Amino acid sequence: MSFVESMFSLEGKIAVVTGGGGMLPSYIAVAFAKAKAKVALWGRGTHHPMEEAAKTVRKQAGLSLDSADVIGITVDTGSTEACEQALEQTIQSLGVPDILLNGVGGNIGRSKFVELNEKLFDDVLKLNLMAGLVIPSKVFAKRWISEGIKGCMINMTSMTSYKPLSDTWAYDAAKAGVLNLTQGLAKEFAPYGIRVNAIAPGFFVGNQNRALLIDEKTGDLTARGRAIIARTPFGRFGEYEELWGTALYLASSKASGFVTGVSIPIDGGFLIDNI
Ligand SMILES: NC(=O)c1ccc[n+]([C@@H]2O[C@H](COP(=O)([O-])OP(=O)(O)OC[C@H]3O[C@@H](n4cnc5c(N)ncnc54)[C@H](O)[C@@H]3O)[C@@H](O)[C@H]2O)c1
């Protein structure tokens, strides 16, 4: 194994990727599988049956389509009981996980503050904070602490963790909370050797935001798409593969063993834009 391979290889590691049927989490799962981790994709399976999601990751990682090293598990990560069952299922199929990528999350709806839908606000907080972080992290940390496993958690922060975006109030508050919890849990779990970090993607075009950024009929940028590009010093959206290096760096205890409580922006400079 070359020096670089030994630094970033995840051989012998087992990773759980929640929201594993989603855009960003499934791309990150591909990187973990390419780096030779065994991977369990956890997801609700509502829009993406988890076995299909597993097949897609196997294919993109260059594994055989029936490889047992990447599995899909249907689970609502907003339920402690369901996460405990999914963890047992993962352990039976792959072994005790060392890595938890909390990929569940996202925004629903936009509005002026005075027109805010309170039920939707609550749903977005629950999606990003509870299902997206608190519940799976609690289940994993309990197990890791009781078994003395020096696990690694990676959360999904966002540009909104640092500065509010317009009209996405609950998402902004939730992602600021994800950054806060990343730092707080990093301190809480440091005595057990458990690391907690985050990836903060800038703007990547996916199914859930394509219509917001690109006019379907003309293929031109929408006003919001143009505003984002104008504020991104690199002048473009991110490519999903550009998440891989940071994900592997944070997941590899050899590469980032003394790193905890950080959130790494992958944003083409969005956060350092000025006038
Ligand atoms: N797409 C971006 O540009 C971007 C930017 C910054 C941060 N993020 C964050 O990255 C993460 C992934 O985003 P994405 O754009 O890939 O979203 P996505 O919607 O494609 O993926 C999220 C997945 O989570 C699943 N899910 C939702 N609730 C669940 C639950 N309770 N239990 C199990 N699975 C559940 C969904 O079915 C979906 O497959 C989110 O936290 C998002 O906020 C995305």
The ligand as a Tripos MOL2 file, in Angstrom:
@<TRIPOS>MOLECULE
LIG
   44    48     1     0     0
SMALL
NO_CHARGES

@<TRIPOS>ATOM
      1 N1        -27.7230   19.5750   -1.9420 N.am      1 LIG1
      2 C1        -26.9830   20.5920   -1.4780 C.2       1 LIG1
      3 O1        -26.5240   21.4450   -2.2500 O.2       1 LIG1
      4 C2        -26.6730   20.6880    0.0050 C.ar      1 LIG1
      5 C3        -25.9520   21.7890    0.4740 C.ar      1 LIG1
      6 C4        -25.6510   21.8900    1.8350 C.ar      1 LIG1
      7 C5        -26.0520   20.8930    2.7090 C.ar      1 LIG1
      8 N2        -26.7530   19.8340    2.2560 N.ar      1 LIG1
      9 C6        -27.1550   18.8090    3.2360 C.3       1 LIG1
     10 O2        -26.6780   17.5350    2.8330 O.3       1 LIG1
     11 C7        -27.5960   16.5380    3.2680 C.3       1 LIG1
     12 C8        -28.0620   15.7300    2.0620 C.3       1 LIG1
     13 O3        -28.6840   16.6310    1.1370 O.3       1 LIG1
     14 P1        -29.2100   16.1690   -0.2950 P.3       1 LIG1
     15 O4        -29.3730   17.3990   -1.0940 O.co2     1 LIG1
     16 O5        -28.3680   15.0590   -0.8080 O.co2     1 LIG1
     17 O6        -30.6700   15.6470    0.1070 O.3       1 LIG1
     18 P2        -31.5220   14.4300   -0.4380 P.3       1 LIG1
     19 O7        -32.9570   14.7740   -0.1620 O.co2     1 LIG1
     20 O8        -31.1510   14.0270   -1.8210 O.co2     1 LIG1
     21 O9        -31.0850   13.2460    0.5800 O.3       1 LIG1
     22 C9        -31.6000   13.1030    1.8700 C.3       1 LIG1
     23 C10       -32.1300   11.6760    2.0160 C.3       1 LIG1
     24 O10       -32.5890   11.5080    3.3600 O.3       1 LIG1
     25 C11       -33.7380   10.6710    3.3380 C.3       1 LIG1
     26 N3        -34.5070   10.9090    4.5700 N.ar      1 LIG1
     27 C12       -35.2290   12.0160    4.8970 C.ar      1 LIG1
     28 N4        -35.7870   11.8540    6.1160 N.ar      1 LIG1
     29 C13       -35.3980   10.6350    6.5600 C.ar      1 LIG1
     30 C14       -35.6480    9.8980    7.7350 C.ar      1 LIG1
     31 N5        -36.4070   10.3800    8.7300 N.pl3     1 LIG1
     32 N6        -35.1110    8.6630    7.8590 N.ar      1 LIG1
     33 C15       -34.3370    8.1430    6.8660 C.ar      1 LIG1
     34 N7        -34.0440    8.7990    5.7250 N.ar      1 LIG1
     35 C16       -34.5870   10.0250    5.5610 C.ar      1 LIG1
     36 C17       -34.4840   11.0980    2.0710 C.3       1 LIG1
     37 O11       -35.4010   10.0760    1.6660 O.3       1 LIG1
     38 C18       -33.3310   11.3390    1.1010 C.3       1 LIG1
     39 O12       -33.0450   10.1500    0.3900 O.3       1 LIG1
     40 C19       -28.7270   17.2880    3.9850 C.3       1 LIG1
     41 O13       -28.4410   17.3580    5.3590 O.3       1 LIG1
     42 C20       -28.6510   18.6730    3.3680 C.3       1 LIG1
     43 O14       -29.2070   19.6360    4.2170 O.3       1 LIG1
     44 C21       -27.1000   19.7040    0.9160 C.ar      1 LIG1
@<TRIPOS>BOND
     1     1     2 1
     2     2     3 2
     3     2     4 1
     4     4     5 ar
     5     4    44 ar
     6     5     6 ar
     7     6     7 ar
     8     7     8 ar
     9     8     9 1
    10     8    44 ar
    11     9    10 1
    12     9    42 1
    13    10    11 1
    14    11    12 1
    15    11    40 1
    16    12    13 1
    17    13    14 1
    18    14    15 2
    19    14    16 1
    20    14    17 1
    21    17    18 1
    22    18    19 2
    23    18    20 1
    24    18    21 1
    25    21    22 1
    26    22    23 1
    27    23    24 1
    28    23    38 1
    29    24    25 1
    30    25    26 1
    31    25    36 1
    32    26    27 ar
    33    26    35 ar
    34    27    28 ar
    35    28    29 ar
    36    29    30 ar
    37    29    35 ar
    38    30    31 1
    39    30    32 ar
    40    32    33 ar
    41    33    34 ar
    42    34    35 ar
    43    36    37 1
    44    36    38 1
    45    38    39 1
    46    40    41 1
    47    40    42 1
    48    42    43 1
@<TRIPOS>SUBSTRUCTURE
     1 LIG1         1 GROUP 0 **** ****
